[in-house]
Amino acid sequence: MKFDLHKTLTLINLLAPIVLLNVKGGDKVAKFIPVITDGIVSAEQLKGATGAEKKAHVLEIVEDAVKISNATGKTQIDAAAVTAAASDGIDATIAAVHAVEVGKIVKA
């Protein structure tokens, strides 16, 4: 099957918000779902990057978003908890995208 970047990015935009809310710790990442989704989309467009490199890219974006949020002084968000939930959510999102693309369930 030929890789279709547009289709993949569309699936990420559709599935990531649902998946991220439903992973363990989804309540912790809820505020950051748009940031994580955009991060996954941008990571998928990194030519030649491995899956691990793409995930690291997204997690850096998430960590920066938490730092910015905490810098406002209005909230103090546990960065480790958000990063852990985001990590699981990224894996689950990519697994869901692959499952839809190939039409069968695949293990992450």
Wavefront OBJ file of the C-alpha trace (Angstrom):
o trace
v 0.000 0.000 0.000
v 1.357 3.422 -1.007
v 1.916 5.899 1.852
v -0.467 8.856 1.651
v 0.748 11.709 3.889
v -2.440 13.736 3.448
v -4.589 10.788 4.532
v -2.317 10.127 7.515
v -2.440 13.757 8.649
v -6.217 13.822 8.297
v -6.510 10.684 10.431
v -4.213 12.167 13.075
v -6.341 15.311 13.263
v -9.491 13.209 13.636
v -8.234 10.485 15.974
v -5.695 12.206 18.231
v -8.189 14.276 20.272
v -10.339 11.215 20.955
v -7.424 8.933 21.740
v -5.599 11.471 23.918
v -8.657 12.037 26.103
v -9.037 8.317 26.644
v -5.518 7.235 27.575
v -4.549 6.865 31.202
v -3.949 10.424 32.373
v -6.041 11.865 29.564
v -7.454 14.412 31.972
v -3.910 15.727 32.465
v -3.333 16.283 28.736
v -6.800 17.615 27.907
v -5.593 21.229 27.941
v -2.740 20.329 25.603
v -4.610 18.197 23.034
v -4.364 20.814 20.256
v -0.629 21.226 20.934
v -0.039 17.462 20.953
v -2.118 16.931 17.819
v -0.271 19.702 15.975
v 3.012 18.232 17.230
v 2.173 14.795 15.859
v 1.181 16.341 12.531
v 4.438 18.302 12.312
v 6.491 15.265 13.379
v 4.962 13.106 10.654
v 6.293 15.603 8.127
v 9.920 15.341 9.315
v 11.626 13.677 6.377
v 13.882 10.798 7.323
v 13.052 10.935 11.041
v 12.544 7.672 12.892
v 9.456 7.002 14.963
v 11.448 7.635 18.133
v 12.745 10.949 16.766
v 9.240 12.014 15.816
v 7.932 11.129 19.275
v 10.795 13.021 20.937
v 9.920 16.044 18.792
v 6.315 15.972 20.003
v 7.315 15.482 23.641
v 9.641 18.500 23.445
v 6.717 20.573 22.188
v 4.542 19.284 25.046
v 7.217 20.057 27.637
v 7.548 23.592 26.260
v 3.770 24.066 26.381
v 3.669 22.975 30.029
v 6.539 25.339 30.888
v 4.724 28.215 29.195
v 1.498 27.363 31.002
v 3.276 27.173 34.351
v 5.113 30.450 33.666
v 1.829 32.333 33.724
v 1.607 31.593 37.438
v -2.088 30.777 37.139
v -1.521 27.035 37.340
v 1.219 24.617 38.291
v 0.916 21.591 36.058
v 2.902 18.430 36.751
v 5.107 18.253 33.657
v 6.077 14.619 34.260
v 2.439 13.511 34.460
v 1.526 15.387 31.290
v 4.560 14.041 29.429
v 3.817 10.455 30.500
v 0.184 10.685 29.407
v 1.174 12.435 26.173
v 3.719 9.697 25.459
v 1.061 7.001 25.841
v -1.362 9.097 23.794
v 1.113 9.537 20.958
v 1.705 5.777 20.799
v -2.031 5.056 20.915
v -2.782 7.677 18.255
v -0.198 6.297 15.847
v -1.453 2.744 16.493
v -5.019 3.888 15.764
v -3.936 5.627 12.566
v -2.097 2.503 11.400
v -5.105 0.348 12.274
v -7.400 2.514 10.164
v -4.908 2.754 7.286
v -4.476 -1.000 6.960
v -7.992 -1.890 8.000
v -6.942 -4.198 10.814
v -5.727 -3.921 14.370
v -1.951 -3.739 14.781
v 0.037 -3.752 17.997
v 2.046 -0.642 18.825
l 1 2 3 4 5 6 7 8 9 10 11 12 13 14 15 16 17 18 19 20 21 22 23 24 25 26 27 28 29 30 31 32 33 34 35 36 37 38 39 40 41 42 43 44 45 46 47 48 49 50 51 52 53 54 55 56 57 58 59 60 61 62 63 64 65 66 67 68 69 70 71 72 73 74 75 76 77 78 79 80 81 82 83 84 85 86 87 88 89 90 91 92 93 94 95 96 97 98 99 100 101 102 103 104 105 106 107 108
